[in-house]
Structure formats: C-alpha cells, structure tokens
C-alpha cells in the first residue's frame, strides 16, 4: 500500500494542506484590506481571521514582507490569466488585443485591495519596490509569462520582438497602475496607439514570411 501512487492530478496530503493554509491566510488578508490600509493591518489580525495562530502564519511565510510578496504574486497570476483571456479574444486584431489587455490589467489592479494599499502608501515598508522595481519579482514573473504567452499565440513571429513588447507593456502597465493619470479606457487606448503598429508589423511579417525562411 505504501508504494501505491496517487491518482493523477491529486496532491499529497501535506502539500494540499499547505496550499489550503496559504490560500486561507491570503484570503483573510484580502478580506481585511477591503476596509483598511495595509499599514493598519497586523499579522495577528490576519491569523485570527484565518482561524490560525500568529506563529503558524509566520512559520509559513517568514515575515510580513514575504507574506505581502506571496499575496502580490498570487494576485499577479490572476491578473495575467485575465490578460491572456483578453488577448485570446482578439488574436486577429493586435490593436484590440493590446487595448483589451491593458484595460484588463489596470482594472484588476485598481480593484485589488493590497495593490491599492501599496500604491497609496509612502513605501515606508518597502513594498512598493516589489511591484515597481525593475529587478523585482513581480516585474520578472509578469514579463516572462506574458512573453511566453505572446510567443505561443504568434509562434511564427520573431520571439525577440514579442519579448520586447511584453517587457515594455508590463512596465507601462505597472507604471500606470501605480500613478494613474487618466481613465483606464483612455490609458489603454493610448498605449495601444503607440504599440499596436509595431505589434501588427511583427505579426504581419510572420504571416508573410515564406515557408522555410529563417530569421
């Protein structure tokens, strides 16, 4: 019995329990942040809402900043899933794809309580750099995932050009989320106006390239 493998797709109990604990703690923080700022939210309160001890929370995440980073990365994954869906709906229209992707990201960021709290703060807790710093994990994860998604959907386009688009789109999206200067629809349309011609050219070149052509 000890050698029996788990059914396909099923996590071992310990791993599943840990994932449940992490999700419960992160969800508790999200609930609290809907009515208060991050600075006013303590780790003890998060633990209480989650139904665990403060010690359990720290044992899992290590520090307040590490907890915030885990939260941000989880929400970033959700943002990016929505962005991918927006792009998928407009694969035949690069301009519409860019507009929809940017609008989707900015809307999600504006509605996420911890992202709002971080952006509204003075970075005294060092969290703003996690989102905006070019060496930060959020920027790296988002750029890599978006780049891979664009390449997967336009496989014949120059991958270097698509990665360049992904890198600059993510940087602009984070910048506009941190310091909005216009309505989301207007910002998304403006970014598309700048990037869409280049992206359309990259995609068109891949379609027009002769069979067997190399880059």
N, C-alpha and C positions, 0 to 999 in steps of 0.2 A: 504493500500500500504506500509505503514511504517513497517509492520510486515512481509512482503514478504521476504523469504530467498533468498540469492544469488544463482545463478546457481552453481552446483557442480564444484569445482576447480577454481572458479573465486574469486580473491582477492577483498576486499572492496576498494573503490576508493582511500582513504587516504593511505592505505597500499601499493597499487600498485604504487601510485605516489611517495611514499618514496623509494620504491625499484628502480624505474626508476631513481630517483635523485642520489641515491648511486651508481648505476651502471654507470651512466653518468660521475660522478666525478672520479670514479676509472678508467674508461676507458680513461679519459682525462689525468690522471697521467701516465698511461701506454704509451700513445702516446708521451708525453713529455720525458719520460725516455728512449725512443729509441734513443735519440740523445744527452742526457746529463746525469749527475750523479744526485742522489737523493739530495746531498748537494747543487747542483746548481739549484734545482727545488723549487720554492716557492709555498706556498699555494695560493697566489694571482694569479699566473700563471695557476695553475690547475683550479681554479674557472673561470678564463677568458676563457680558452679553453672549459670548460664545459658549458659556457654561463650563469653562475650564479654569484652572489656576493661572495666575500670572507667571508662575515658574514654568508651567507647561508651554506657555506662549514663548517665553524666552528660550527655552530648551529647543524649540522647533526653529525659531528664526534667528536667535542670537542677539539681536539688537533692534532698537526702534528703527534705525535707518535701513537695516536689512529687511525688516518687515515691510517698510514703505516701498522698497525696491521690488520685493516679491509682488506686492499689490500692483504696482505700476506695470510690471512686466506682464502680469496676468491680464490686466485691462488692455494693454497694448496688443496682446494676441487677439483679444476680442475685437478691438478696433480694426486690426488688419484683416480679420476674417470678413468684416463688413465691407472694407475697402475692396477686397478681392471680389466679393459678390457684385459690387458696383461696377468694377471693371469688366467682369464677365458678362454683364448685361449690355455692354457697348463695345464688344471686341471689333466690330466692323466700323467703328467711329472713334478714332483716337481722341478727338477733342471732347466728345461727350464722355468718354471713359475717364479722362483726366478731370473734367469738371465734377463728375459724379464721385470720383474717388476722393478728391479734396473736400468736397462738401460733406461727404460721409464721415471722414476723419474729424473735421472741425466740429461737426455736430456732436459726435460721440465724445470728443474731448471736453466740449463745453458742458455736457451733461454728467460727466464723471466727477463725483464729489472730491476725491483726493487730488485729481489733476487740477480742479478749480482751486482747491485749498493751497496747493503748492504754487500755482501761478500767481495767486493773490498775495502770497507771503513775501517776506523780505529775504528769503534764503538763509536766515539765521541758523536753520537746522541743516543746511547743506543739501536739501532735497531738490531744489530747482536745477542744480547741475546734473542730477541724474537724468533729467528729461532733456535738457538743452545742450549739455556739453558734448562736443564733437567726439570725445573719447568715451562718452557714457554708454552704458549697456543698452539703454533704450534705443538710442540712435543706431547702434550697431545691429541689434536684432531686427529693427524695423526695416532698415536699408537692405539687409541681407534677404529677408523674407520677401519684400516687395520686388527686389531684383530677380529672385528666383521665380516668382510668380509671373512677371512680365516675360521672362525668357521661356517659361513653359507654355505660355499662351501665344507668343510670337516666336516659335522656335527657329524660324529661318532668318530672323532679324539679327543684326550684329549684337552679340551679348554685351560687348563693352559699352555700346551706346545705350542699351536698355539699363545697364547698371548705373550709368551716368544719370539717366533720367530718374531712376529710383532714388539715388543718393540726394539729388537736388530737390526732388519732390518731398522727401521725408524731412529734410532740413527746413524747407519752406513751410511745410505743414506744422511742424513743431514751433517754428518762429511765430506763425500767425496764431496758433493756439495760445501761446504764451503772451503775445502782445497784439490782440485783435485791433484793427484799425477801421474795419468796415463790417457790414453784414456778411454772414457766411456765404450766401449765394454770390454776392459781389466779389468777394475774395476768391472763391473757387473759379469764377468766370475769368478773373484777371490772371490767375495762374495758368489757366488753360490757354488763354490768348498768347501767352509767352511760350509755353512749352509745346502746345499742340502741333504747330507747323513742323517742329523738329521731329517729334514723335511720328507724325504722319509720314514724314520723309523716310525715317528709319524703317517703318513698317512697309512702305511702298517699295523701297529698294529691295527688301527681302522677297516681296511678291514678284518683282520684275526681274530678279536675278536669274540668269539662265541656269538650266539644270546642270549640275556638276561644277558650277562656279565656286571658286574658293575665295576666302577673304584674306 
